[in-house]
Amino acid sequence: MAIQEHWECPYCNKSCTLGDRDIRFIQATTWMAEDIGYLKGNYKIYICPNQKCRQLSIKGNIWESDRDNNTGKRIYEWQLVPEANAKPFPELIPQQLRSDYHESCLIKDKSPKASATLSRRCLQGIIRDFWGISRKTLFEEIAELEDKVDATTWNAIDSVRKVGNIGAHMESDVNLIIDVEPDEASLLIWLIETLFEEWYIERFNREQKMQRISAIAQKKKDELEAKKNENSGSS
Ligand SMILES: [Zn+2]
């Protein structure tokens, strides 16, 4: 049976459907583990079909099995290569922010506490760099942000602030280390990805579009001038 799997490349972020040529399975034998039942492990190697990317990703899986098939539940999945599920962001986002984000993704599962600490510092860095807001605490900075950004985005930031431990400590110094659950660390990472996209990348795309519009308008103006000159020359 032909393989078909929907997949998003962790390097170029392209969503695609992968076929036989892009995925390889390295299958371990099924074995019977007493009290647990049949287990099966595999490595999955993905090659990005995007010609500009062609990067290699590797995932490891352990499945409950019914001896012959992987129809059971997946018990565990590891992202082996690339090491973190960090998305690549372009250089228009400051290096310091990208590196805090990347490191936060890298340690999310092993130390959600350290991950959230880095993410909060990254969030503060974003607000300071993008909006030029600088206050004593992140809480005050978020409060000042309210009348500057659209209500949906601000509500999302504020909701993260309100969730569990993150919320309880957002008002404190960003360097303070607090207890955090992996889910909370993921929520902060997701927020940072959203802000990179909605603020930095959107602004860049918008500027590009505006420049294109100006260029087209200038071209039209030039053409009109040329026509006018042509007409006055022939009369
Ligand atoms: Zn790719």
Residues whose N, C-alpha, C, O or C-beta is under 5 A from the ligand:
A	BS01	ZN	C9 Y11 C12 C48 N50 C53 R54
